[in-house]
């Protein structure tokens, strides 16, 4: 059997508009493919394979590393508030997409901090993809749209951000079997978790 989707979330409090669960559910499709998701959907034959448990306190050195200032913080704060998304999630996407390089350009034409494709940027009304504020706001709007499209399933929204929503829908709402996407989704989620842990540590 093939593993089609992976999402091992252990997040704490997030913005109410992004509802995620830390439990993990396992489903098996008719073709034998296995899907792991953090979102339970009515009518699906899911079995819970992981339940959220309380996280152990992070060592002081790790808390300090996670709470170091990150670039474009004020722009991220504004875009997160505007779209009802966690700041840590936007930082995780930007870090993974461009490593905070506003001049980043992929071989496929994705540009800027959040690596917007030309057609996507035009649809979102982003006139200058090289402008950090416009790029972050556009990317945040797009991610918010994908979260709504995929019922707040973070793993699928991230897969759609990387491979396109059509690639996710056409395969029955699972992460497409593209090597890049299969690496991208858990990488963003892991960084998101680490950044959230750092944010929570600052309140301890």
Secondary structure as GFF3:
##gff-version 3
##sequence-region A 1 204
A	DSSP	beta_strand	3	5	.	.	.	ID=ss1
A	DSSP	beta_strand	24	28	.	.	.	ID=ss2
A	DSSP	beta_strand	34	37	.	.	.	ID=ss3
A	DSSP	beta_strand	46	50	.	.	.	ID=ss4
A	DSSP	alpha_helix	60	66	.	.	.	ID=ss5
A	DSSP	alpha_helix	73	83	.	.	.	ID=ss6
A	DSSP	alpha_helix	87	98	.	.	.	ID=ss7
A	DSSP	alpha_helix	118	124	.	.	.	ID=ss8
A	DSSP	alpha_helix	132	149	.	.	.	ID=ss9
A	DSSP	alpha_helix	154	163	.	.	.	ID=ss10
A	DSSP	alpha_helix	165	169	.	.	.	ID=ss11
A	DSSP	alpha_helix	179	201	.	.	.	ID=ss12
###
